[in-house]
């Protein structure tokens, strides 16, 4: 097979990758939406509801919305459409421990040649960060083996740290996983959550923003060295101040850091994380 490039290779994401606004218009990028349900009303994540519309609806609703994955048929239609134009497809999806989305994508790919499907073992912006770092390699041209090796490296080494305003939405949605140890509302204590083997896990409980940022710096030190090249992105859920502060923290602590993008959580991730959260994801290369 000839080398992979941006022109002959497509990347399919699901909407829980929370790509930045307009990202779906990038040539070679395709996003399959999950669905959020408010009672009898259903909305495609990132298509029918944007970030602001979703949180306005969430805060006005007396019941927690539910979410559902795309069907095998949804993925099959996208794969067939994409393969009509592109030689190869990488399909990157949220952790199989959080959703059946990866399973549906895998079953669809059995019927279409040239589609590699991955359980990224994470959720939200790390998935889109993987897409962007893969695109950087495609821009230079790479072999299929090199692309697969990089995806495996990213999945094994990517880091995510979420400063949540509350665990109530994760608890009510049944997605709390290993973060359950942080449950216990105490005034001004907000949990820091990370991703461990495809599940959300508690990292620290902190009181106040100053201690939260100290914990973020500790997390950075545990997962990188001062001279490392760190590619990172910031994410927020109705929190328009913390992401800029997180970016400043990382860029001061890591002179070789490369900021890739800022984004907002969509309806599906927002259903489970709730309002007020800020986060960052990083990969050392």
C-alpha angles and dihedrals in degrees: 000000000000120000119287118250138168088261098056102030129072131195122212119198132177118234094257086077083078094214118198119267110285094016091118087065091064109113110255095019120113127177125201110202128225116213132243120204127206100188107295093349118094127193131186110237110252093359107066097018127037125200097273096042092050096051092045088054093044093053092046094048122094092206131053111250121237129224136217135195128241117267128247087251091055091056094041091056092050095046092051092048093048096044089055087069107022131057096217138018131204111198113197121192144176122269116297087222089065102040145003090238094105090051092052091048092049093052091049092050091057087073097048126060121224099033121124112194122198136194098215090194089224142072141226123009098000087072092056091042087057089051091052095047089048089050089054088060093045089052088061094039122250141183124259089249092052092050092049092047091052093050090051090049092050094048090051096046110029116116130206128187121184124193099204125197090211142353092218095101093048090048095048092045093050093238099110095111115163091351089079089098089071095058114119121097113231122168112279094352111132123180128237111216130193136183119257120180094332097315133096110251134183117261103172145333112227137178114222135358096276092060091043090058091046088055091048090053090050090051089051091051092049092053106036144022126240094253096045121117102240121190110201146170133196128221134192143185109203091326111116099170108048099060093062089049091049090051091051091049093052095044092050094047095042113039091188094052117132116207109215106179148324121229146166129238116255131224099282098048089038090057090061103034098038128205126318100040127134127186148165135212126201144182126194115219 
